[in-house]
Structures are given as C-alpha cells and as structure tokens.
C-alpha cells in the first residue's frame, strides 16, 4: 500500500534538503510543499506540528518534525 508523504520545506532549510535526499534515495514518492512560498500551508503545518521548525514530514497524517532517519524509516515501513 502506498503511503501519502508530504515534505514541508523552505529554500533556506538545509535539513529539508537532507530529508528530500533521503526520500529520493529510498525511492519514496512525495509531495514537496514550499512553505516559504505558501503562507496558507505554513499556517497549516504550524497547527499540525505545534511549532515553526522545519522540515516537517507528514506520512499518512503522522507528523515527523526534523531530520530523523530512524523515525522516518519506522513510519514508512523501511529499513534505514
């Protein structure tokens, strides 16, 4: 079953780039949302995560804040 993955990112976020590379390396399809270009989505992810930190990855509704390969792997059901 394919999981819905969204990466909330910004141009000035180096850890966002690391999450993006991790997802690409693992061949995980994802939607990239640039919150620095979309205030509505920026507000949405602050409400969902409870903070302003990036990156935020949303996997089937579960929110992961920051670059945490182990947590991402666990939620995605893959070995890291």
mmCIF file of the N, C-alpha and C atoms, coordinates in Angstrom:
data_MODEL
# 
_entry.id   MODEL 
# 
loop_
_atom_site.group_PDB 
_atom_site.id 
_atom_site.type_symbol 
_atom_site.label_atom_id 
_atom_site.label_alt_id 
_atom_site.label_comp_id 
_atom_site.label_asym_id 
_atom_site.label_entity_id 
_atom_site.label_seq_id 
_atom_site.pdbx_PDB_ins_code 
_atom_site.Cartn_x 
_atom_site.Cartn_y 
_atom_site.Cartn_z 
_atom_site.occupancy 
_atom_site.B_iso_or_equiv 
_atom_site.pdbx_formal_charge 
_atom_site.auth_seq_id 
_atom_site.auth_comp_id 
_atom_site.auth_asym_id 
_atom_site.auth_atom_id 
_atom_site.pdbx_PDB_model_num 
ATOM 1   N N  . UNK A 1 1  ? 0.836  -1.181 0.000  1.00 0.00 ? 1  UNK A N  1 
ATOM 2   C CA . UNK A 1 1  ? 0.000  0.000  0.000  1.00 0.00 ? 1  UNK A CA 1 
ATOM 3   C C  . UNK A 1 1  ? 0.885  1.251  0.000  1.00 0.00 ? 1  UNK A C  1 
ATOM 4   N N  . UNK A 1 2  ? 0.587  2.173  -0.878 1.00 0.00 ? 2  UNK A N  1 
ATOM 5   C CA . UNK A 1 2  ? 1.362  3.404  -0.982 1.00 0.00 ? 2  UNK A CA 1 
ATOM 6   C C  . UNK A 1 2  ? 0.933  4.392  0.090  1.00 0.00 ? 2  UNK A C  1 
ATOM 7   N N  . UNK A 1 3  ? 1.912  4.965  0.734  1.00 0.00 ? 3  UNK A N  1 
ATOM 8   C CA . UNK A 1 3  ? 1.647  5.957  1.776  1.00 0.00 ? 3  UNK A CA 1 
ATOM 9   C C  . UNK A 1 3  ? 1.673  7.349  1.164  1.00 0.00 ? 3  UNK A C  1 
ATOM 10  N N  . UNK A 1 4  ? 0.840  8.236  1.700  1.00 0.00 ? 4  UNK A N  1 
ATOM 11  C CA . UNK A 1 4  ? 0.844  9.627  1.257  1.00 0.00 ? 4  UNK A CA 1 
ATOM 12  C C  . UNK A 1 4  ? 1.898  10.369 2.066  1.00 0.00 ? 4  UNK A C  1 
ATOM 13  N N  . UNK A 1 5  ? 2.904  10.890 1.371  1.00 0.00 ? 5  UNK A N  1 
ATOM 14  C CA . UNK A 1 5  ? 4.030  11.562 2.021  1.00 0.00 ? 5  UNK A CA 1 
ATOM 15  C C  . UNK A 1 5  ? 4.113  12.997 1.508  1.00 0.00 ? 5  UNK A C  1 
ATOM 16  N N  . UNK A 1 6  ? 4.166  13.933 2.452  1.00 0.00 ? 6  UNK A N  1 
ATOM 17  C CA . UNK A 1 6  ? 4.369  15.340 2.106  1.00 0.00 ? 6  UNK A CA 1 
ATOM 18  C C  . UNK A 1 6  ? 5.533  15.873 2.923  1.00 0.00 ? 6  UNK A C  1 
ATOM 19  N N  . UNK A 1 7  ? 6.440  16.554 2.239  1.00 0.00 ? 7  UNK A N  1 
ATOM 20  C CA . UNK A 1 7  ? 7.580  17.201 2.883  1.00 0.00 ? 7  UNK A CA 1 
ATOM 21  C C  . UNK A 1 7  ? 7.348  18.702 2.857  1.00 0.00 ? 7  UNK A C  1 
ATOM 22  N N  . UNK A 1 8  ? 7.250  19.294 4.040  1.00 0.00 ? 8  UNK A N  1 
ATOM 23  C CA . UNK A 1 8  ? 7.093  20.739 4.167  1.00 0.00 ? 8  UNK A CA 1 
ATOM 24  C C  . UNK A 1 8  ? 8.491  21.321 4.325  1.00 0.00 ? 8  UNK A C  1 
ATOM 25  N N  . UNK A 1 9  ? 8.861  22.186 3.397  1.00 0.00 ? 9  UNK A N  1 
ATOM 26  C CA . UNK A 1 9  ? 10.246 22.615 3.251  1.00 0.00 ? 9  UNK A CA 1 
ATOM 27  C C  . UNK A 1 9  ? 10.329 24.119 3.006  1.00 0.00 ? 9  UNK A C  1 
ATOM 28  N N  . UNK A 1 10 ? 11.567 24.622 2.997  1.00 0.00 ? 10 UNK A N  1 
ATOM 29  C CA . UNK A 1 10 ? 11.848 26.016 2.648  1.00 0.00 ? 10 UNK A CA 1 
ATOM 30  C C  . UNK A 1 10 ? 13.231 26.071 2.002  1.00 0.00 ? 10 UNK A C  1 
ATOM 31  N N  . UNK A 1 11 ? 13.433 27.053 1.139  1.00 0.00 ? 11 UNK A N  1 
ATOM 32  C CA . UNK A 1 11 ? 14.720 27.190 0.444  1.00 0.00 ? 11 UNK A CA 1 
ATOM 33  C C  . UNK A 1 11 ? 15.898 27.287 1.402  1.00 0.00 ? 11 UNK A C  1 
ATOM 34  N N  . UNK A 1 12 ? 15.708 27.972 2.510  1.00 0.00 ? 12 UNK A N  1 
ATOM 35  C CA . UNK A 1 12 ? 16.810 28.238 3.443  1.00 0.00 ? 12 UNK A CA 1 
ATOM 36  C C  . UNK A 1 12 ? 17.002 27.144 4.490  1.00 0.00 ? 12 UNK A C  1 
ATOM 37  N N  . UNK A 1 13 ? 16.420 25.968 4.277  1.00 0.00 ? 13 UNK A N  1 
ATOM 38  C CA . UNK A 1 13 ? 16.447 24.893 5.279  1.00 0.00 ? 13 UNK A CA 1 
ATOM 39  C C  . UNK A 1 13 ? 17.355 23.742 4.832  1.00 0.00 ? 13 UNK A C  1 
ATOM 40  N N  . UNK A 1 14 ? 18.572 23.645 5.383  1.00 0.00 ? 14 UNK A N  1 
ATOM 41  C CA . UNK A 1 14 ? 19.478 22.564 4.970  1.00 0.00 ? 14 UNK A CA 1 
ATOM 42  C C  . UNK A 1 14 ? 18.976 21.175 5.374  1.00 0.00 ? 14 UNK A C  1 
ATOM 43  N N  . UNK A 1 15 ? 18.282 21.061 6.488  1.00 0.00 ? 15 UNK A N  1 
ATOM 44  C CA . UNK A 1 15 ? 17.780 19.755 6.904  1.00 0.00 ? 15 UNK A CA 1 
ATOM 45  C C  . UNK A 1 15 ? 16.616 19.297 6.029  1.00 0.00 ? 15 UNK A C  1 
ATOM 46  N N  . UNK A 1 16 ? 15.901 20.249 5.445  1.00 0.00 ? 16 UNK A N  1 
ATOM 47  C CA . UNK A 1 16 ? 14.838 19.910 4.491  1.00 0.00 ? 16 UNK A CA 1 
ATOM 48  C C  . UNK A 1 16 ? 15.449 19.191 3.287  1.00 0.00 ? 16 UNK A C  1 
ATOM 49  N N  . UNK A 1 17 ? 16.583 19.694 2.832  1.00 0.00 ? 17 UNK A N  1 
ATOM 50  C CA . UNK A 1 17 ? 17.287 19.073 1.713  1.00 0.00 ? 17 UNK A CA 1 
ATOM 51  C C  . UNK A 1 17 ? 17.687 17.639 2.065  1.00 0.00 ? 17 UNK A C  1 
ATOM 52  N N  . UNK A 1 18 ? 18.140 17.411 3.303  1.00 0.00 ? 18 UNK A N  1 
ATOM 53  C CA . UNK A 1 18 ? 18.536 16.064 3.721  1.00 0.00 ? 18 UNK A CA 1 
ATOM 54  C C  . UNK A 1 18 ? 17.354 15.102 3.722  1.00 0.00 ? 18 UNK A C  1 
ATOM 55  N N  . UNK A 1 19 ? 16.196 15.560 4.186  1.00 0.00 ? 19 UNK A N  1 
ATOM 56  C CA . UNK A 1 19 ? 15.001 14.704 4.156  1.00 0.00 ? 19 UNK A CA 1 
ATOM 57  C C  . UNK A 1 19 ? 14.625 14.402 2.707  1.00 0.00 ? 19 UNK A C  1 
ATOM 58  N N  . UNK A 1 20 ? 14.673 15.413 1.856  1.00 0.00 ? 20 UNK A N  1 
ATOM 59  C CA . UNK A 1 20 ? 14.351 15.220 0.440  1.00 0.00 ? 20 UNK A CA 1 
ATOM 60  C C  . UNK A 1 20 ? 15.282 14.185 -0.192 1.00 0.00 ? 20 UNK A C  1 
ATOM 61  N N  . UNK A 1 21 ? 16.568 14.292 0.069  1.00 0.00 ? 21 UNK A N  1 
ATOM 62  C CA . UNK A 1 21 ? 17.535 13.332 -0.472 1.00 0.00 ? 21 UNK A CA 1 
ATOM 63  C C  . UNK A 1 21 ? 17.293 11.928 0.083  1.00 0.00 ? 21 UNK A C  1 
ATOM 64  N N  . UNK A 1 22 ? 16.965 11.830 1.360  1.00 0.00 ? 22 UNK A N  1 
ATOM 65  C CA . UNK A 1 22 ? 16.650 10.542 1.982  1.00 0.00 ? 22 UNK A CA 1 
ATOM 66  C C  . UNK A 1 22 ? 15.460 9.890  1.274  1.00 0.00 ? 22 UNK A C  1 
ATOM 67  N N  . UNK A 1 23 ? 14.394 10.647 1.065  1.00 0.00 ? 23 UNK A N  1 
ATOM 68  C CA . UNK A 1 23 ? 13.198 10.106 0.415  1.00 0.00 ? 23 UNK A CA 1 
ATOM 69  C C  . UNK A 1 23 ? 13.499 9.682  -1.018 1.00 0.00 ? 23 UNK A C  1 
ATOM 70  N N  . UNK A 1 24 ? 14.257 10.496 -1.739 1.00 0.00 ? 24 UNK A N  1 
ATOM 71  C CA . UNK A 1 24 ? 14.629 10.150 -3.115 1.00 0.00 ? 24 UNK A CA 1 
ATOM 72  C C  . UNK A 1 24 ? 15.495 8.897  -3.144 1.00 0.00 ? 24 UNK A C  1 
ATOM 73  N N  . UNK A 1 25 ? 16.464 8.813  -2.237 1.00 0.00 ? 25 UNK A N  1 
ATOM 74  C CA . UNK A 1 25 ? 17.361 7.664  -2.165 1.00 0.00 ? 25 UNK A CA 1 
ATOM 75  C C  . UNK A 1 25 ? 16.590 6.369  -1.901 1.00 0.00 ? 25 UNK A C  1 
ATOM 76  N N  . UNK A 1 26 ? 15.557 6.460  -1.079 1.00 0.00 ? 26 UNK A N  1 
ATOM 77  C CA . UNK A 1 26 ? 14.735 5.287  -0.743 1.00 0.00 ? 26 UNK A CA 1 
ATOM 78  C C  . UNK A 1 26 ? 13.606 5.072  -1.747 1.00 0.00 ? 26 UNK A C  1 
ATOM 79  N N  . UNK A 1 27 ? 13.579 5.915  -2.787 1.00 0.00 ? 27 UNK A N  1 
ATOM 80  C CA . UNK A 1 27 ? 12.570 5.829  -3.846 1.00 0.00 ? 27 UNK A CA 1 
ATOM 81  C C  . UNK A 1 27 ? 11.140 5.942  -3.303 1.00 0.00 ? 27 UNK A C  1 
ATOM 82  N N  . UNK A 1 28 ? 10.977 6.874  -2.372 1.00 0.00 ? 28 UNK A N  1 
ATOM 83  C CA . UNK A 1 28 ? 9.675  7.156  -1.779 1.00 0.00 ? 28 UNK A CA 1 
ATOM 84  C C  . UNK A 1 28 ? 9.061  8.341  -2.529 1.00 0.00 ? 28 UNK A C  1 
ATOM 85  N N  . UNK A 1 29 ? 7.888  8.138  -3.100 1.00 0.00 ? 29 UNK A N  1 
ATOM 86  C CA . UNK A 1 29 ? 7.184  9.238  -3.769 1.00 0.00 ? 29 UNK A CA 1 
ATOM 87  C C  . UNK A 1 29 ? 6.683  10.207 -2.707 1.00 0.00 ? 29 UNK A C  1 
ATOM 88  N N  . UNK A 1 30 ? 6.838  11.503 -2.971 1.00 0.00 ? 30 UNK A N  1 
ATOM 89  C CA . UNK A 1 30 ? 6.398  12.503 -2.002 1.00 0.00 ? 30 UNK A CA 1 
ATOM 90  C C  . UNK A 1 30 ? 6.027  13.798 -2.706 1.00 0.00 ? 30 UNK A C  1 
ATOM 91  N N  . UNK A 1 31 ? 5.204  14.571 -2.023 1.00 0.00 ? 31 UNK A N  1 
ATOM 92  C CA . UNK A 1 31 ? 4.852  15.909 -2.477 1.00 0.00 ? 31 UNK A CA 1 
ATOM 93  C C  . UNK A 1 31 ? 5.680  16.896 -1.665 1.00 0.00 ? 31 UNK A C  1 
ATOM 94  N N  . UNK A 1 32 ? 6.335  17.805 -2.340 1.00 0.00 ? 32 UNK A N  1 
ATOM 95  C CA . UNK A 1 32 ? 7.144  18.823 -1.670 1.00 0.00 ? 32 UNK A CA 1 
ATOM 96  C C  . UNK A 1 32 ? 6.338  20.115 -1.597 1.00 0.00 ? 32 UNK A C  1 
ATOM 97  N N  . UNK A 1 33 ? 6.158  20.623 -0.386 1.00 0.00 ? 33 UNK A N  1 
ATOM 98  C CA . UNK A 1 33 ? 5.397  21.850 -0.167 1.00 0.00 ? 33 UNK A CA 1 
ATOM 99  C C  . UNK A 1 33 ? 6.361  22.912 0.353  1.00 0.00 ? 33 UNK A C  1 
ATOM 100 N N  . UNK A 1 34 ? 6.536  23.973 -0.424 1.00 0.00 ? 34 UNK A N  1 
ATOM 101 C CA . UNK A 1 34 ? 7.451  25.050 -0.049 1.00 0.00 ? 34 UNK A CA 1 
ATOM 102 C C  . UNK A 1 34 ? 6.682  26.077 0.789  1.00 0.00 ? 34 UNK A C  1 
ATOM 103 N N  . UNK A 1 35 ? 6.828  25.980 2.097  1.00 0.00 ? 35 UNK A N  1 
ATOM 104 C CA . UNK A 1 35 ? 6.055  26.848 2.986  1.00 0.00 ? 35 UNK A CA 1 
ATOM 105 C C  . UNK A 1 35 ? 6.536  28.298 2.959  1.00 0.00 ? 35 UNK A C  1 
ATOM 106 N N  . UNK A 1 36 ? 7.751  28.530 2.475  1.00 0.00 ? 36 UNK A N  1 
ATOM 107 C CA . UNK A 1 36 ? 8.225  29.911 2.361  1.00 0.00 ? 36 UNK A CA 1 
ATOM 108 C C  . UNK A 1 36 ? 7.576  30.624 1.171  1.00 0.00 ? 36 UNK A C  1 
ATOM 109 N N  . UNK A 1 37 ? 6.839  29.877 0.352  1.00 0.00 ? 37 UNK A N  1 
ATOM 110 C CA . UNK A 1 37 ? 6.146  30.452 -0.798 1.00 0.00 ? 37 UNK A CA 1 
ATOM 111 C C  . UNK A 1 37 ? 4.625  30.323 -0.679 1.00 0.00 ? 37 UNK A C  1 
ATOM 112 N N  . UNK A 1 38 ? 4.149  29.744 0.415  1.00 0.00 ? 38 UNK A N  1 
ATOM 113 C CA . UNK A 1 38 ? 2.715  29.488 0.573  1.00 0.00 ? 38 UNK A CA 1 
ATOM 114 C C  . UNK A 1 38 ? 2.321  29.667 2.041  1.00 0.00 ? 38 UNK A C  1 
ATOM 115 N N  . UNK A 1 39 ? 1.860  30.852 2.384  1.00 0.00 ? 39 UNK A N  1 
ATOM 116 C CA . UNK A 1 39 ? 1.541  31.164 3.783  1.00 0.00 ? 39 UNK A CA 1 
ATOM 117 C C  . UNK A 1 39 ? 0.433  30.274 4.340  1.00 0.00 ? 39 UNK A C  1 
ATOM 118 N N  . UNK A 1 40 ? -0.521 29.914 3.502  1.00 0.00 ? 40 UNK A N  1 
ATOM 119 C CA . UNK A 1 40 ? -1.615 29.043 3.955  1.00 0.00 ? 40 UNK A CA 1 
ATOM 120 C C  . UNK A 1 40 ? -1.066 27.688 4.421  1.00 0.00 ? 40 UNK A C  1 
ATOM 121 N N  . UNK A 1 41 ? -0.136 27.130 3.667  1.00 0.00 ? 41 UNK A N  1 
ATOM 122 C CA . UNK A 1 41 ? 0.459  25.843 4.040  1.00 0.00 ? 41 UNK A CA 1 
ATOM 123 C C  . UNK A 1 41 ? 1.396  26.006 5.234  1.00 0.00 ? 41 UNK A C  1 
ATOM 124 N N  . UNK A 1 42 ? 2.061  27.145 5.341  1.00 0.00 ? 42 UNK A N  1 
ATOM 125 C CA . UNK A 1 42 ? 2.910  27.416 6.510  1.00 0.00 ? 42 UNK A CA 1 
ATOM 126 C C  . UNK A 1 42 ? 2.057  27.427 7.773  1.00 0.00 ? 42 UNK A C  1 
ATOM 127 N N  . UNK A 1 43 ? 0.912  28.088 7.712  1.00 0.00 ? 43 UNK A N  1 
ATOM 128 C CA . UNK A 1 43 ? -0.002 28.114 8.859  1.00 0.00 ? 43 UNK A CA 1 
ATOM 129 C C  . UNK A 1 43 ? -0.526 26.717 9.175  1.00 0.00 ? 43 UNK A C  1 
ATOM 130 N N  . UNK A 1 44 ? -0.844 25.958 8.127  1.00 0.00 ? 44 UNK A N  1 
ATOM 131 C CA . UNK A 1 44 ? -1.348 24.591 8.298  1.00 0.00 ? 44 UNK A CA 1 
ATOM 132 C C  . UNK A 1 44 ? -0.338 23.729 9.060  1.00 0.00 ? 44 UNK A C  1 
ATOM 133 N N  . UNK A 1 45 ? 0.922  23.772 8.655  1.00 0.00 ? 45 UNK A N  1 
ATOM 134 C CA . UNK A 1 45 ? 1.901  22.871 9.266  1.00 0.00 ? 45 UNK A CA 1 
ATOM 135 C C  . UNK A 1 45 ? 2.262  23.306 10.680 1.00 0.00 ? 45 UNK A C  1 
ATOM 136 N N  . UNK A 1 46 ? 2.178  24.592 10.978 1.00 0.00 ? 46 UNK A N  1 
ATOM 137 C CA . UNK A 1 46 ? 2.385  25.044 12.362 1.00 0.00 ? 46 UNK A CA 1 
ATOM 138 C C  . UNK A 1 46 ? 1.276  24.469 13.246 1.00 0.00 ? 46 UNK A C  1 
ATOM 139 N N  . UNK A 1 47 ? 0.049  24.491 12.752 1.00 0.00 ? 47 UNK A N  1 
ATOM 140 C CA . UNK A 1 47 ? -1.070 23.915 13.514 1.00 0.00 ? 47 UNK A CA 1 
ATOM 141 C C  . UNK A 1 47 ? -0.904 22.411 13.690 1.00 0.00 ? 47 UNK A C  1 
ATOM 142 N N  . UNK A 1 48 ? -0.466 21.716 12.646 1.00 0.00 ? 48 UNK A N  1 
ATOM 143 C CA . UNK A 1 48 ? -0.307 20.253 12.697 1.00 0.00 ? 48 UNK A CA 1 
ATOM 144 C C  . UNK A 1 48 ? 0.852  19.824 13.592 1.00 0.00 ? 48 UNK A C  1 
ATOM 145 N N  . UNK A 1 49 ? 1.971  20.564 13.528 1.00 0.00 ? 49 UNK A N  1 
ATOM 146 C CA . UNK A 1 49 ? 3.170  20.146 14.262 1.00 0.00 ? 49 UNK A CA 1 
ATOM 147 C C  . UNK A 1 49 ? 3.296  20.816 15.621 1.00 0.00 ? 49 UNK A C  1 
ATOM 148 N N  . UNK A 1 50 ? 2.603  21.939 15.802 1.00 0.00 ? 50 UNK A N  1 
ATOM 149 C CA . UNK A 1 50 ? 2.695  22.663 17.063 1.00 0.00 ? 50 UNK A CA 1 
ATOM 150 C C  . UNK A 1 50 ? 3.935  23.527 17.189 1.00 0.00 ? 50 UNK A C  1 
ATOM 151 N N  . UNK A 1 51 ? 4.657  23.706 16.091 1.00 0.00 ? 51 UNK A N  1 
ATOM 152 C CA . UNK A 1 51 ? 5.868  24.528 16.129 1.00 0.00 ? 51 UNK A CA 1 
ATOM 153 C C  . UNK A 1 51 ? 6.196  25.063 14.742 1.00 0.00 ? 51 UNK A C  1 
ATOM 154 N N  . UNK A 1 52 ? 7.193  25.925 14.681 1.00 0.00 ? 52 UNK A N  1 
ATOM 155 C CA . UNK A 1 52 ? 7.589  26.539 13.411 1.00 0.00 ? 52 UNK A CA 1 
ATOM 156 C C  . UNK A 1 52 ? 8.832  25.891 12.798 1.00 0.00 ? 52 UNK A C  1 
ATOM 157 N N  . UNK A 1 53 ? 9.337  24.851 13.391 1.00 0.00 ? 53 UNK A N  1 
ATOM 158 C CA . UNK A 1 53 ? 10.561 24.207 12.909 1.00 0.00 ? 53 UNK A CA 1 
ATOM 159 C C  . UNK A 1 53 ? 10.315 23.454 11.602 1.00 0.00 ? 53 UNK A C  1 
ATOM 160 N N  . UNK A 1 54 ? 11.344 23.426 10.767 1.00 0.00 ? 54 UNK A N  1 
ATOM 161 C CA . UNK A 1 54 ? 11.346 22.643 9.540  1.00 0.00 ? 54 UNK A CA 1 
ATOM 162 C C  . UNK A 1 54 ? 12.577 21.758 9.550  1.00 0.00 ? 54 UNK A C  1 
ATOM 163 N N  . UNK A 1 55 ? 12.567 20.685 8.815  1.00 0.00 ? 55 UNK A N  1 
ATOM 164 C CA . UNK A 1 55 ? 11.497 20.180 7.976  1.00 0.00 ? 55 UNK A CA 1 
ATOM 165 C C  . UNK A 1 55 ? 10.403 19.499 8.799  1.00 0.00 ? 55 UNK A C  1 
ATOM 166 N N  . UNK A 1 56 ? 9.244  19.393 8.163  1.00 0.00 ? 56 UNK A N  1 
ATOM 167 C CA . UNK A 1 56 ? 8.162  18.586 8.706  1.00 0.00 ? 56 UNK A CA 1 
ATOM 168 C C  . UNK A 1 56 ? 7.759  17.621 7.604  1.00 0.00 ? 56 UNK A C  1 
ATOM 169 N N  . UNK A 1 57 ? 7.708  16.344 7.944  1.00 0.00 ? 57 UNK A N  1 
ATOM 170 C CA . UNK A 1 57 ? 7.271  15.326 7.008  1.00 0.00 ? 57 UNK A CA 1 
ATOM 171 C C  . UNK A 1 57 ? 5.969  14.752 7.541  1.00 0.00 ? 57 UNK A C  1 
ATOM 172 N N  . UNK A 1 58 ? 4.988  14.658 6.667  1.00 0.00 ? 58 UNK A N  1 
ATOM 173 C CA . UNK A 1 58 ? 3.688  14.109 7.038  1.00 0.00 ? 58 UNK A CA 1 
ATOM 174 C C  . UNK A 1 58 ? 3.506  12.808 6.257  1.00 0.00 ? 58 UNK A C  1 
ATOM 175 N N  . UNK A 1 59 ? 3.352  11.699 6.981  1.00 0.00 ? 59 UNK A N  1 
ATOM 176 C CA . UNK A 1 59 ? 3.179  10.391 6.358  1.00 0.00 ? 59 UNK A CA 1 
ATOM 177 C C  . UNK A 1 59 ? 1.831  9.841  6.800  1.00 0.00 ? 59 UNK A C  1 
ATOM 178 N N  . UNK A 1 60 ? 0.899  9.768  5.854  1.00 0.00 ? 60 UNK A N  1 
ATOM 179 C CA . UNK A 1 60 ? -0.463 9.307  6.164  1.00 0.00 ? 60 UNK A CA 1 
ATOM 180 C C  . UNK A 1 60 ? -1.020 9.994  7.406  1.00 0.00 ? 60 UNK A C  1 
ATOM 181 N N  . UNK A 1 61 ? -0.775 11.294 7.519  1.00 0.00 ? 61 UNK A N  1 
ATOM 182 C CA . UNK A 1 61 ? -1.309 12.070 8.629  1.00 0.00 ? 61 UNK A CA 1 
ATOM 183 C C  . UNK A 1 61 ? -0.423 12.137 9.860  1.00 0.00 ? 61 UNK A C  1 
ATOM 184 N N  . UNK A 1 62 ? 0.601  11.278 9.957  1.00 0.00 ? 62 UNK A N  1 
ATOM 185 C CA . UNK A 1 62 ? 1.524  11.318 11.096 1.00 0.00 ? 62 UNK A CA 1 
ATOM 186 C C  . UNK A 1 62 ? 2.603  12.359 10.814 1.00 0.00 ? 62 UNK A C  1 
ATOM 187 N N  . UNK A 1 63 ? 2.868  13.210 11.793 1.00 0.00 ? 63 UNK A N  1 
ATOM 188 C CA . UNK A 1 63 ? 3.812  14.319 11.629 1.00 0.00 ? 63 UNK A CA 1 
ATOM 189 C C  . UNK A 1 63 ? 5.160  13.979 12.258 1.00 0.00 ? 63 UNK A C  1 
ATOM 190 N N  . UNK A 1 64 ? 6.231  14.183 11.476 1.00 0.00 ? 64 UNK A N  1 
ATOM 191 C CA . UNK A 1 64 ? 7.598  13.997 11.961 1.00 0.00 ? 64 UNK A CA 1 
ATOM 192 C C  . UNK A 1 64 ? 8.315  15.332 11.777 1.00 0.00 ? 64 UNK A C  1 
ATOM 193 N N  . UNK A 1 65 ? 8.798  15.894 12.871 1.00 0.00 ? 65 UNK A N  1 
ATOM 194 C CA . UNK A 1 65 ? 9.497  17.176 12.821 1.00 0.00 ? 65 UNK A CA 1 
ATOM 195 C C  . UNK A 1 65 ? 10.997 16.916 12.834 1.00 0.00 ? 65 UNK A C  1 
ATOM 196 N N  . UNK A 1 66 ? 11.715 17.573 11.920 1.00 0.00 ? 66 UNK A N  1 
ATOM 197 C CA . UNK A 1 66 ? 13.163 17.439 11.870 1.00 0.00 ? 66 UNK A CA 1 
ATOM 198 C C  . UNK A 1 66 ? 13.612 16.319 10.949 1.00 0.00 ? 66 UNK A C  1 
ATOM 199 N N  . UNK A 1 67 ? 14.916 16.123 10.918 1.00 0.00 ? 67 UNK A N  1 
ATOM 200 C CA . UNK A 1 67 ? 15.519 15.077 10.092 1.00 0.00 ? 67 UNK A CA 1 
ATOM 201 C C  . UNK A 1 67 ? 15.894 13.918 11.002 1.00 0.00 ? 67 UNK A C  1 
ATOM 202 N N  . UNK A 1 68 ? 15.029 12.924 11.045 1.00 0.00 ? 68 UNK A N  1 
ATOM 203 C CA . UNK A 1 68 ? 15.230 11.758 11.895 1.00 0.00 ? 68 UNK A CA 1 
ATOM 204 C C  . UNK A 1 68 ? 15.024 10.520 11.031 1.00 0.00 ? 68 UNK A C  1 
ATOM 205 N N  . UNK A 1 69 ? 16.122 9.980  10.489 1.00 0.00 ? 69 UNK A N  1 
ATOM 206 C CA . UNK A 1 69 ? 16.043 8.848  9.569  1.00 0.00 ? 69 UNK A CA 1 
ATOM 207 C C  . UNK A 1 69 ? 15.356 7.640  10.188 1.00 0.00 ? 69 UNK A C  1 
ATOM 208 N N  . UNK A 1 70 ? 15.662 7.374  11.452 1.00 0.00 ? 70 UNK A N  1 
ATOM 209 C CA . UNK A 1 70 ? 15.086 6.201  12.101 1.00 0.00 ? 70 UNK A CA 1 
ATOM 210 C C  . UNK A 1 70 ? 13.569 6.324  12.216 1.00 0.00 ? 70 UNK A C  1 
ATOM 211 N N  . UNK A 1 71 ? 13.100 7.485  12.628 1.00 0.00 ? 71 UNK A N  1 
ATOM 212 C CA . UNK A 1 71 ? 11.652 7.712  12.751 1.00 0.00 ? 71 UNK A CA 1 
ATOM 213 C C  . UNK A 1 71 ? 10.981 7.673  11.380 1.00 0.00 ? 71 UNK A C  1 
ATOM 214 N N  . UNK A 1 72 ? 11.612 8.289  10.385 1.00 0.00 ? 72 UNK A N  1 
ATOM 215 C CA . UNK A 1 72 ? 11.063 8.243  9.028  1.00 0.00 ? 72 UNK A CA 1 
ATOM 216 C C  . UNK A 1 72 ? 10.977 6.805  8.531  1.00 0.00 ? 72 UNK A C  1 
ATOM 217 N N  . UNK A 1 73 ? 12.040 6.045  8.732  1.00 0.00 ? 73 UNK A N  1 
ATOM 218 C CA . UNK A 1 73 ? 12.043 4.652  8.307  1.00 0.00 ? 73 UNK A CA 1 
ATOM 219 C C  . UNK A 1 73 ? 10.951 3.844  8.983  1.00 0.00 ? 73 UNK A C  1 
ATOM 220 N N  . UNK A 1 74 ? 10.781 4.068  10.268 1.00 0.00 ? 74 UNK A N  1 
ATOM 221 C CA . UNK A 1 74 ? 9.751  3.357  11.037 1.00 0.00 ? 74 UNK A CA 1 
ATOM 222 C C  . UNK A 1 74 ? 8.355  3.664  10.497 1.00 0.00 ? 74 UNK A C  1 
ATOM 223 N N  . UNK A 1 75 ? 8.064  4.938  10.299 1.00 0.00 ? 75 UNK A N  1 
ATOM 224 C CA . UNK A 1 75 ? 6.741  5.353  9.823  1.00 0.00 ? 75 UNK A CA 1 
ATOM 225 C C  . UNK A 1 75 ? 6.505  4.898  8.377  1.00 0.00 ? 75 UNK A C  1 
ATOM 226 N N  . UNK A 1 76 ? 7.568  4.908  7.568  1.00 0.00 ? 76 UNK A N  1 
ATOM 227 C CA . UNK A 1 76 ? 7.449  4.494  6.172  1.00 0.00 ? 76 UNK A CA 1 
ATOM 228 C C  . UNK A 1 76 ? 7.495  2.978  6.002  1.00 0.00 ? 76 UNK A C  1 
ATOM 229 N N  . UNK A 1 77 ? 7.905  2.269  7.053  1.00 0.00 ? 77 UNK A N  1 
ATOM 230 C CA . UNK A 1 77 ? 7.997  0.816  6.977  1.00 0.00 ? 77 UNK A CA 1 
ATOM 231 C C  . UNK A 1 77 ? 9.184  0.337  6.168  1.00 0.00 ? 77 UNK A C  1 
ATOM 232 N N  . UNK A 1 78 ? 10.306 1.068  6.255  1.00 0.00 ? 78 UNK A N  1 
ATOM 233 C CA . UNK A 1 78 ? 11.515 0.687  5.521  1.00 0.00 ? 78 UNK A CA 1 
ATOM 234 C C  . UNK A 1 78 ? 12.696 0.586  6.480  1.00 0.00 ? 78 UNK A C  1 
ATOM 235 N N  . UNK A 1 79 ? 13.715 -0.113 6.034  1.00 0.00 ? 79 UNK A N  1 
ATOM 236 C CA . UNK A 1 79 ? 14.946 -0.247 6.818  1.00 0.00 ? 79 UNK A CA 1 
ATOM 237 C C  . UNK A 1 79 ? 15.891 0.875  6.409  1.00 0.00 ? 79 UNK A C  1 
ATOM 238 N N  . UNK A 1 80 ? 16.493 1.530  7.416  1.00 0.00 ? 80 UNK A N  1 
ATOM 239 C CA . UNK A 1 80 ? 17.442 2.615  7.119  1.00 0.00 ? 80 UNK A CA 1 
ATOM 240 C C  . UNK A 1 80 ? 18.845 2.225  7.515  1.00 0.00 ? 80 UNK A C  1 
# 
